[in-house]
Amino acid sequence: MRVWPGASYPLGATWNGEGVNFALFSENATGVELCLFENPTDAVEKVRIEMRERTGMVWHAYLPDARPGQLYGYRVHGPYEPKHGHRFNPHKLLLDPYAKAIGGTIEWDDAMYGYAIGDPSEDLSFDERNSAGFLPKSVVIDSAFTWDDDRPPEVPWNRTVIYECHVRGLTKLHPEVPEELRGTYLGLVSDPVLDHLVKLGVTAVELMPVHQFLADRRLVEHGLTNYWGYNTVGFFAPDVRYATGVMGQQVNEFKSMVKTLHRAGIEVILDVVYNHTGEGNHLGPTICLRGIDNAAYYRISPDNPRHYTDFTGCGNSLNMRHPRTLQLIMDSLRYWVREMHVDGFRFDLAPTLARELHEVDRLSRFFAMIQQDPALARVKLIAEPWDLGEGGYQVGNFPAGWAEWNGKYRDTIRRFWRGDEAQVAELGYRLSGSSDLYEARDRAPHASINFVTCHDGFTLRDLVSYEHKHNEANAEENRDGCDHNHSRNWGAEGPTESLEINRVREQIQRSVLATLAFSQGVPMICAGDEIGRTQHGNNNAYCQDNEISWIDWNLTPGQQELLDFTVGAFALLRQNPILRRRSFFTGRPISAGVKDITWVRQDGAEMTESDWHRGDRRMLGMLIHGRATDEVDERGRLLVGDTLLMLMNAADNGVDVRLPQLPERGYWQELVNTIGREARNIRTKTIRLAAHSLILLGYREVS
């Protein structure tokens, strides 16, 4: 095979229509070999090519005879000195960190490790077994795709409704999705799924990790897998598991999914894991970065370079202080925006990316690079604002331009509807956009991604059905998963035949979903909560690729009622501009002595300072004036909405609430009542607010 010098940029394998350029960064390597294979499971390469050219620590070669579909990997030579942070081992085939596709999944074997398994010494003796037969191969792709007139929907933040879902779990059990498409990228955009998303009012799907990932060996040996996917080994490659089966086709199928979602007006946000990789701790396998340049790509412990500095709880942390690691992440982000047309990212354990030395730094290079990058300037950026390192809880501390998963919103809403004491003071902040967290940093209500449940933890149905986790199926003796769920089973642990308990559970689910729809900020629905999905008490189903995690679309009458309710609640969000403000309330009068927002107590009067601090108060009213809007139409005219009054009662008994008197002549109309009653006009001065219920009223003026 002919070998030409090639170029050091771009990194990865790049088909230019005539041949393929290969480029790999390694600062500390002494040699790099490019290995070409015929079949994905081949244990021996057909051709091994020494890459003689090195420019700026990048090893490169150009093969004029290579074509798309070519399978390849690398063997990297250098010192094997764990005590100095170096773990080179040319017996281990390595994935290209810039591979655009990976042709399969890992088959676990002791040969996957750079050291001899079972070696008790600290230095971990060098292992000479060939790993090529067990590692999937990187695939050269042709990036050509017919995008036609695809355009990003560019939904404004204040009109965004996020639906967090799993590509496989969303459709695996859907009876109306063609069987061959269930659990795939194409299944996610099949007609019944698209119809559901549009009906629900979803404007963005937030896909759990779709970067190529590995399933931990321990899980596989227990008959489990890494279902969630937070174990990345390919930052550019859409995972092959979600393709229809043709090797390399996952790239075009992913693009087809994005194109179809865009046509429906739905954005695509990727949950991305740039804080660590699937190679694990110092005893993990040698698959990619560890064998390419361990000391450059990972944060090795300064006191003992055999080990890693771990802020993630997953064994390693990427070295954000190294320019090539930053380049890897930035190149990946740009690729997914420019080539794959995605609309945003949710960054898993985001504080890890901002740790320059040890502490989280709001002025870190990572934030600076994101902020000035023109390709990323228009996309949505969402942080999971915590990691496991010291000072890792950073809710409210990310820079302008970022939104955050608001963990304080989650916990407050859960505690309030559970019936906890002393919640209304914080509840007021959470319902009105969390100004206490974001306003001082010149951020807006849409900085708050409001959620009550997500993939990690109880589903909404389980939140009202279980007080203890039931994770026995995870093979960790129920030790895994969070113990502080702020949940309540309302009288029985798990399923029950009690009509009263089930009535309360159904009502509270409706109350939580209505709270989510009518709070200022960006609502995020966890897929399946709108139909009462259960994981049977498992609050850490990361390893369950089965009916525990998959959504069952065969709905009972009660589930259909919950779906219809949720559709109606989010329709009201779309119809009322005062529910989606772009700036925080001021608490000042805006019309005839009426404030933009007024907090109402049971007797109809405005809350006083002492009222907020009464621990026994479990009822709160939020009155928003119809002119308290800051949104304009396409002609620049201010949109005026309905004056709305939301009443919430988390107590175990109903209360009579006196309705506030407005200067305008009119009456109240009941828009939502989570006890399940039909909408009605209210012409009395008081209204009965049932236990565990939420009522939304709209004021109708009459001349």
C-alpha positions in Angstrom: 0.0 0.0 0.0 1.3 3.4 -0.9 2.1 5.7 2.0 2.5 9.5 1.6 3.5 12.0 4.3 0.0 13.5 4.8 -0.8 16.4 7.1 -1.0 16.9 10.8 -4.4 18.5 10.5 -7.2 17.7 10.8 -6.8 15.0 13.5 -8.5 11.7 12.9 -9.1 9.9 9.6 -10.3 12.2 6.8 -11.5 11.1 3.4 -10.9 13.8 0.8 -12.4 12.1 -2.2 -9.1 10.6 -3.3 -7.5 9.0 -0.2 -7.5 9.1 3.5 -5.3 11.3 5.8 -4.6 9.8 9.3 -3.4 12.0 12.1 -2.9 11.2 15.8 -1.6 13.3 18.6 0.8 11.8 21.1 3.3 14.0 23.0 5.2 11.2 24.8 5.1 8.4 22.2 8.3 7.1 20.6 6.5 5.6 17.6 3.0 5.0 16.1 1.8 2.3 13.9 -1.4 2.5 11.8 -3.2 -0.9 11.6 -5.7 -1.7 8.8 -8.2 -4.6 9.1 -10.6 -6.4 6.8 -13.2 -7.5 9.4 -14.4 -6.0 12.7 -13.4 -9.1 14.7 -10.0 -9.7 13.1 -7.3 -10.4 15.7 -4.5 -9.6 13.3 -4.2 -6.6 11.1 -3.9 -7.0 7.3 -1.4 -4.1 7.1 0.7 -2.4 9.7 2.1 1.0 8.7 4.8 2.8 10.6 3.9 6.5 10.7 7.2 8.2 10.2 6.0 11.8 9.9 5.6 13.8 13.1 4.7 17.5 13.2 3.9 19.4 16.4 3.6 16.1 18.3 1.0 14.8 15.7 1.9 11.6 13.9 0.5 11.5 10.4 0.3 9.7 7.1 -1.8 9.8 3.9 -3.0 6.6 2.1 -4.1 7.3 -1.4 -5.5 3.8 -1.7 -7.7 3.8 1.4 -11.4 4.3 1.1 -14.5 5.0 3.3 -15.4 1.8 5.2 -11.7 1.0 6.0 -11.3 -0.5 9.5 -8.3 0.7 11.4 -6.7 1.2 14.8 -3.4 2.3 16.3 -0.5 0.7 18.2 1.5 3.3 20.1 5.1 2.8 21.3 6.6 4.5 24.3 7.7 4.0 27.9 5.6 1.7 30.1 6.3 3.4 33.4 3.1 3.6 35.5 5.1 5.2 38.4 5.7 8.1 36.0 2.2 8.2 34.5 3.2 6.4 31.2 1.3 3.3 30.0 2.3 2.8 26.4 1.9 -0.8 25.2 2.0 -1.5 21.5 0.4 -5.0 22.0 -2.9 -3.2 22.7 -4.8 -2.0 19.7 -6.2 1.5 20.3 -9.3 3.4 19.0 -8.8 6.6 17.3 -10.1 9.3 19.7 -11.3 11.2 16.5 -13.0 8.2 14.9 -16.3 9.3 13.3 -17.7 5.7 13.6 -16.7 2.6 15.5 -17.7 -0.8 14.1 -18.9 -2.7 17.0 -18.6 -3.1 20.8 -15.9 -4.5 23.1 -15.6 -8.2 23.9 -14.1 -8.4 27.4 -10.9 -10.4 27.8 -7.8 -10.1 30.0 -5.9 -9.1 26.9 -7.7 -5.7 27.0 -5.6 -4.6 29.9 -2.1 -3.2 29.6 -0.8 -5.0 32.6 -1.0 -8.6 33.7 -4.4 -9.1 35.5 -3.8 -10.3 39.0 -0.4 -8.7 39.4 -0.3 -7.6 43.1 2.6 -5.1 42.7 2.1 -1.4 42.5 4.1 -1.2 39.2 1.7 -3.6 37.3 3.8 -5.8 35.1 3.7 -5.3 31.3 1.3 -7.5 29.4 2.2 -8.7 25.9 -1.1 -10.2 24.7 -2.6 -8.8 21.6 -6.0 -7.1 22.2 -7.0 -6.6 18.6 -9.5 -9.5 18.4 -11.5 -8.0 21.3 -11.5 -4.3 20.4 -14.0 -2.9 17.8 -12.3 -1.1 15.0 -12.4 2.6 14.0 -14.1 3.2 10.7 -13.3 5.7 7.9 -16.5 7.4 6.8 -17.6 9.5 3.9 -19.3 12.5 5.6 -21.5 13.3 2.5 -25.1 13.6 3.4 -28.1 15.3 1.7 -29.3 17.9 4.3 -31.4 19.8 1.7 -32.7 22.9 3.4 -32.3 21.7 7.0 -32.2 24.7 9.4 -31.9 24.7 13.2 -35.3 25.5 14.7 -33.6 28.0 17.1 -36.4 27.9 19.6 -36.1 30.8 22.1 -35.1 29.7 25.6 -38.3 31.0 27.0 -40.4 28.9 24.7 -38.4 25.7 25.2 -39.8 22.5 26.6 -37.2 19.8 27.0 -38.0 16.0 26.9 -35.1 14.0 28.3 -35.2 10.5 26.8 -33.1 7.4 25.9 -32.9 6.5 22.2 -33.4 2.8 22.9 -35.7 3.0 25.8 -38.2 5.4 24.2 -39.2 3.0 21.4 -38.1 -0.5 22.3 -41.6 -1.5 23.4 -43.6 0.9 21.2 -46.2 -1.3 19.4 -46.7 1.2 16.6 -43.0 1.6 15.7 -41.8 -1.0 13.1 -40.0 -3.7 14.9 -36.8 -3.3 12.9 -36.7 0.4 14.0 -37.4 0.0 17.7 -34.6 1.2 19.9 -32.8 3.1 17.1 -32.2 6.6 15.9 -34.7 6.1 13.1 -37.3 4.7 15.5 -37.1 7.9 17.6 -38.4 9.8 14.5 -41.1 7.3 13.5 -44.6 8.8 13.1 -46.1 7.7 16.4 -43.2 9.0 18.4 -43.1 12.3 16.6 -46.8 12.7 17.0 -46.5 12.1 20.7 -43.7 14.7 21.1 -45.6 17.3 19.0 -48.8 16.7 20.9 -47.0 17.1 24.2 -45.6 20.4 23.1 -41.9 19.3 23.2 -39.5 21.7 21.5 -36.3 19.9 22.2 -35.3 16.3 22.9 -32.4 15.9 25.3 -30.8 12.5 24.3 -29.0 10.6 27.0 -25.4 9.8 25.8 -25.2 8.7 22.2 -21.4 9.0 21.9 -19.9 5.5 21.5 -19.6 4.0 25.0 -18.6 0.8 26.6 -20.3 -1.5 29.1 -18.2 -2.1 32.2 -16.8 -5.6 32.5 -18.2 -6.1 35.9 -21.7 -5.4 34.6 -21.4 -7.7 31.6 -20.2 -10.6 33.8 -23.4 -10.1 35.9 -25.6 -10.2 32.8 -26.1 -6.4 32.9 -24.9 -3.5 30.8 -24.2 0.2 30.9 -27.6 1.2 29.6 -27.4 5.0 30.4 -24.1 5.3 28.4 -22.1 7.6 30.7 -18.9 5.7 29.8 -17.7 7.4 26.6 -14.9 5.9 24.4 -15.6 7.9 21.2 -16.4 11.6 21.3 -17.2 11.9 17.6 -18.9 8.5 17.0 -22.7 8.0 17.3 -23.1 4.7 19.2 -23.5 1.7 16.9 -26.0 0.1 19.2 -28.7 2.5 18.1 -28.2 1.9 14.4 -30.3 -0.6 12.3 -27.3 -3.0 12.0 -25.3 -1.9 9.0 -21.7 -1.1 10.1 -20.9 2.6 9.6 -24.5 3.5 8.8 -25.0 4.9 12.3 -23.7 8.3 11.1 -26.2 8.8 8.4 -29.0 7.4 10.5 -28.2 9.9 13.2 -28.2 12.7 10.7 -31.6 11.5 9.3 -33.0 11.6 12.9 -31.8 15.2 13.4 -33.2 16.3 10.0 -36.6 14.7 10.7 -36.8 16.3 14.2 -35.9 19.7 12.8 -38.6 19.4 10.2 -41.0 18.9 13.1 -39.6 22.0 14.8 -37.8 20.0 17.5 -34.3 20.7 18.5 -31.7 18.0 19.4 -29.7 18.4 22.6 -27.0 15.8 23.4 -26.1 14.7 26.9 -22.3 14.7 26.6 -19.7 13.1 28.9 -16.4 15.0 28.5 -15.3 14.8 32.2 -14.0 11.2 32.0 -13.8 8.2 29.7 -14.7 4.5 29.9 -11.1 3.5 30.6 -11.8 3.7 34.3 -9.2 3.9 37.1 -5.6 2.8 37.1 -6.7 -0.9 36.9 -8.9 -0.3 33.9 -8.5 -1.4 30.3 -6.2 0.2 27.7 -8.6 1.1 24.8 -7.8 4.6 23.6 -6.4 7.7 25.5 -4.6 5.6 28.1 -2.4 3.9 25.5 -2.1 7.0 23.2 -0.7 9.3 25.9 -1.9 8.7 29.4 0.0 11.6 31.0 -1.3 14.1 28.6 -5.0 13.2 28.4 -5.7 12.3 32.0 -5.3 14.1 35.3 -2.7 11.9 37.0 -2.2 12.1 40.7 0.8 14.4 41.5 1.7 12.3 44.6 1.4 9.0 42.8 1.3 9.1 39.0 0.1 5.5 38.9 -3.3 6.8 40.0 -5.7 9.4 38.7 -7.2 12.5 40.3 -10.9 11.6 40.1 -13.6 14.3 40.5 -16.2 12.1 38.7 -16.5 8.9 40.8 -15.8 7.0 37.5 -12.1 6.3 38.0 -10.5 9.2 36.0 -10.9 12.8 35.0 -9.8 14.3 31.7 -6.8 16.7 32.0 -8.5 20.1 31.2 -5.1 21.8 31.7 -3.6 20.2 28.6 -4.3 22.2 25.3 -4.7 19.0 23.3 -7.4 17.7 25.6 -9.2 21.0 25.3 -8.8 20.7 21.6 -10.3 17.2 21.6 -13.4 18.4 23.4 -13.8 21.6 21.4 -13.3 19.7 18.1 -15.9 17.2 19.2 -18.5 19.9 20.1 -17.9 21.8 16.8 -18.2 18.5 14.8 -21.6 17.7 16.3 -22.9 21.2 15.6 -21.4 21.7 12.1 -21.5 18.1 10.7 -24.3 16.5 12.7 -26.5 19.7 13.1 -27.3 19.3 16.8 -28.7 22.3 18.6 -27.1 22.1 22.1 -25.4 20.1 24.8 -26.0 19.1 28.4 -22.6 18.7 30.1 -22.5 15.8 32.5 -20.6 16.7 35.8 -19.8 20.1 34.3 -17.7 21.5 37.2 -15.0 18.9 36.4 -14.5 20.7 33.1 -13.9 23.9 34.9 -11.3 22.7 37.4 -8.0 24.3 36.3 -6.1 23.1 39.4 -8.4 21.8 42.1 -11.2 24.3 42.6 -14.0 25.0 40.1 -13.1 28.2 38.2 -15.8 30.3 36.5 -13.0 31.9 34.5 -11.5 28.7 33.3 -10.1 28.2 29.8 -12.9 25.8 29.0 -15.6 28.5 29.5 -13.5 31.0 27.7 -13.1 28.8 24.7 -16.8 28.0 24.6 -17.8 31.6 24.8 -15.7 32.8 22.0 -16.3 30.0 19.6 -18.5 31.1 16.7 -19.9 27.6 16.0 -21.1 27.2 19.6 -22.3 30.7 20.1 -25.9 30.0 18.9 -26.4 26.5 20.5 -28.0 25.8 23.9 -25.5 25.0 26.7 -26.7 23.3 29.8 -24.6 22.3 32.8 -25.2 19.5 35.3 -23.8 21.9 37.9 -22.2 19.4 40.3 -19.5 16.8 40.5 -18.0 14.7 43.3 -15.0 16.8 44.0 -14.6 19.3 46.8 -16.8 22.4 46.2 -18.5 20.5 43.4 -22.1 21.8 44.0 -22.2 24.8 41.7 -25.9 25.5 41.2 -26.2 29.2 40.2 -22.5 29.7 39.6 -22.1 29.1 35.9 -21.4 32.0 33.6 -23.9 34.0 31.5 -25.0 32.1 28.4 -25.3 28.8 30.3 -28.5 27.1 31.7 -28.3 24.7 34.5 -30.2 21.7 35.8 -31.7 23.3 38.9 -31.3 20.8 41.6 -32.8 23.2 44.1 -36.0 23.3 42.1 -36.2 19.5 42.0 -35.7 19.2 45.8 -38.1 22.0 46.7 -40.9 20.8 44.6 -40.5 17.3 45.8 -40.5 18.4 49.5 -43.4 20.7 49.1 -45.7 18.1 47.5 -44.5 15.5 50.0 -46.0 17.8 52.7 -42.8 18.9 54.4 -42.9 21.9 56.7 -41.3 25.3 56.0 -41.1 25.0 52.2 -43.1 28.0 51.0 -40.3 30.5 51.2 -38.1 28.6 48.9 -41.0 27.5 46.8 -41.7 31.1 45.9 -38.2 31.5 44.5 -38.5 28.2 42.5 -41.9 29.0 41.0 -40.8 32.5 39.8 -37.5 31.5 38.1 -35.0 31.2 41.0 -33.9 34.8 41.0 -32.0 34.1 44.2 -29.6 31.9 42.1 -29.4 33.7 38.8 -30.4 37.4 38.9 -27.2 38.7 40.6 -25.1 37.2 37.9 -27.1 39.0 35.2 -28.8 35.8 34.1 -32.4 35.2 33.2 -35.2 32.8 34.4 -34.3 30.5 31.5 -31.0 29.8 33.2 -33.0 27.5 35.3 -33.8 24.1 33.8 -36.7 23.1 36.0 -37.1 19.4 36.6 -38.6 17.2 39.3 -37.3 13.8 37.9 -34.7 12.8 35.4 -33.0 9.6 34.3 -31.1 9.4 37.6 -33.5 8.6 40.4 -37.2 7.7 40.8 -39.6 8.2 38.0 -42.5 10.5 38.9 -44.8 7.5 39.5 -42.2 5.9 41.8 -41.7 9.2 43.6 -45.2 8.9 45.0 -45.1 5.1 45.3 -41.9 4.3 47.2 -40.1 5.7 50.2 -37.1 3.4 49.8 -35.0 2.4 46.7 -35.4 -1.1 45.4 -32.2 -1.7 43.4 -31.7 -5.3 44.0 -31.6 -6.1 40.3 -28.4 -4.0 40.0 -26.4 -6.8 41.7 -25.0 -4.4 44.3 -27.1 -5.6 47.2 -29.2 -2.4 47.1 -26.2 -0.3 48.1 -26.2 1.9 45.0 -28.4 4.8 44.2 -29.4 7.8 46.3 -30.9 7.4 49.8 -32.4 10.9 49.9 -35.2 11.0 47.4 -37.8 13.2 49.2 -40.4 10.7 48.2 -43.6 9.4 49.9 -45.6 6.3 49.3 -48.8 7.6 50.8 -49.6 4.5 52.8 -48.1 1.5 51.0 -44.7 0.6 49.6 -45.1 0.0 45.9 -48.2 -1.2 44.0 -51.4 -1.4 46.0 -55.1 -2.1 45.5 -56.1 0.7 47.8 -58.3 3.1 45.8 -57.6 6.0 48.1 -53.9 5.6 48.0 -53.9 5.3 44.2 -56.2 8.4 44.0 -53.8 10.5 46.0 -50.8 9.2 44.0 -52.5 10.1 40.7 -53.5 13.5 42.0 -50.0 14.4 43.2 -48.5 13.3 39.8 -50.8 15.8 38.1 -50.0 18.5 40.7 -46.2 18.0 40.1 -46.6 18.1 36.3 -48.8 21.2 36.5 -46.2 22.9 38.8 -43.5 22.1 36.2 -45.6 23.5 33.4 -46.5 26.8 35.2 -43.2 27.7 36.8 -40.9 30.3 35.3 -37.9 28.8 33.7 -37.4 26.0 31.2 -39.4 22.8 32.0 -37.8 19.4 31.4 -40.0 16.3 31.3 -38.4 13.0 32.0 -39.6 10.6 29.3 -42.5 8.5 30.5 -43.6 10.7 33.4 -46.4 12.0 31.3 -47.8 8.4 31.2 -46.9 7.3 34.7 -43.9 5.1 33.8 -42.5 3.0 36.7 -39.1 1.4 37.3 -40.6 -0.6 40.2 -38.7 1.4 42.8 -35.3 1.2 41.1 -33.8 4.7 41.4 -30.5 3.8 39.7 -31.4 1.8 36.6 -28.1 2.7 34.8 -27.5 -1.0 34.1 -31.0 -2.2 33.2 -31.4 -2.5 29.4 -34.8 -4.2 29.8 -38.4 -3.6 30.8 -37.3 -1.8 34.0 -36.0 1.1 31.9 -38.0 0.8 28.7 -41.2 2.8 28.3 -44.4 0.6 28.1 -46.7 2.3 25.6 -49.7 0.0 26.4 -51.6 2.6 28.4 -54.2 2.0 31.0 -57.2 4.4 31.2 -55.4 6.1 34.1 -52.2 6.6 32.2 -54.1 8.0 29.2 -55.8 10.4 31.5 -52.5 11.6 32.9 -51.2 12.0 29.4 -54.2 14.1 28.4 -53.8 16.2 31.5 -50.1 16.8 30.7 -50.9 17.8 27.1 -53.4 20.3 28.4 -51.1 21.8 31.0 -48.3 22.4 28.5 -50.8 23.8 26.0 -51.6 26.5 28.6 -47.9 27.2 28.8 -47.7 27.8 25.1 -50.8 30.0 25.1 -49.8 32.3 28.0 -46.8 34.6 27.6 -46.8 35.5 31.3 -45.7 31.9 32.0 -42.6 32.2 30.0 -41.0 35.5 30.9 -37.5 36.4 29.7 -36.7 38.5 32.8 -37.4 38.2 36.5 -40.5 39.7 38.2 -39.9 43.0 40.0 -42.7 42.8 42.6 -43.6 46.4 41.7 -47.0 47.8 40.4 -47.5 47.7 36.7 -51.3 48.6 36.3 -53.8 50.2 38.6 -51.8 49.4 41.7 -51.5 45.7 40.8 -48.0 44.2 41.0 -46.5 42.0 38.2 -46.5 39.2 40.8 -48.3 38.9 44.1 -48.0 36.1 46.6 -51.4 35.2 48.1 -52.3 33.5 51.3 -55.5 31.6 52.2 -57.6 34.7 53.1 -56.8 36.3 49.8 -54.5 38.9 51.2 -50.8 39.4 50.2 -48.2 37.3 52.0 -46.3 39.2 54.7 -42.7 38.6 55.7 -43.8 36.6 58.7 -46.1 34.5 56.6 -43.2 33.2 54.6 -41.5 31.8 57.7 -44.4 30.0 59.2 -43.3 26.3 59.2 -46.9 25.0 59.2 -47.9 26.8 56.0 -48.5 24.4 53.1 -50.7 26.5 50.9 -49.4 29.2 48.6 -51.0 31.3 45.8 -49.2 33.0 43.0 -51.0 35.8 41.2 -49.4 37.0 37.9 -50.9 40.0 36.2 -51.7 39.7 32.4 -49.6 42.7 31.6 -46.6 41.3 33.4 -45.1 40.1 30.1 -41.9 41.0 28.4 -42.4 39.0 25.2 -43.1 40.6 21.8 -44.6 39.3 18.6 -42.9 39.3 15.2 -43.9 43.0 14.8 -42.4 44.0 18.1 -45.7 44.4 19.9 -45.9 43.4 23.5 -47.8 40.2 24.1 -50.5 40.5 26.7 -51.7 37.4 28.4 -54.4 36.4 30.9 -54.1 37.3 34.5 -53.4 33.9 36.2 -53.8 32.7 39.8 -52.1 29.5 40.8 -53.2 28.0 44.1 -51.3 25.1 45.6 -52.2 23.0 48.7 -49.8 20.3 49.9 -51.6 19.7 53.1 -53.5 16.5 54.0 -56.8 18.4 54.2 -58.6 20.8 51.9 -58.9 24.5 52.6 -61.2 27.3 51.5 -59.3 30.1 49.7 -60.7 33.6 49.3 -60.0 34.8 45.8 -58.1 38.2 45.6 -60.1 41.1 44.3 -58.8 42.8 41.1 -59.5 46.3 40.0 -60.9 45.1 36.7 -64.5 43.9 36.6 -64.7 40.2 35.8 -64.7 36.7 37.1 -62.3 33.8 37.5 -62.3 30.7 35.2 -60.9 27.4 36.4 -58.4 26.3 33.8 -56.7 23.4 35.6 -57.7 21.5 38.7 -55.6 18.5 39.6 -58.5 16.7 41.3 -59.6 16.0 37.8 -62.7 18.2 37.5 -63.8 19.9 34.3 -63.1 23.6 33.8 -65.8 25.9 35.2 -66.4 29.6 35.8 -66.0 30.8 39.4 -68.4 33.5 40.5 -68.0 33.1 44.2 -65.6 34.9 46.5 -64.0 31.7 47.8 -62.9 28.4 46.2 -62.3 25.0 47.7 -58.7 23.9 47.3 -58.6 20.1 47.9 -55.7 18.4 49.7 -52.6 17.7 47.5 -54.1 19.8 44.7 -53.2 22.6 42.4 -55.7 25.0 40.7 -54.9 27.4 37.9 -57.4 30.2 37.4 -57.6 32.7 34.6 -59.3 36.1 35.0 -61.9 37.1 32.5 -62.7 40.8 32.2 -66.2 41.9 31.3 -67.3 45.3 30.1 
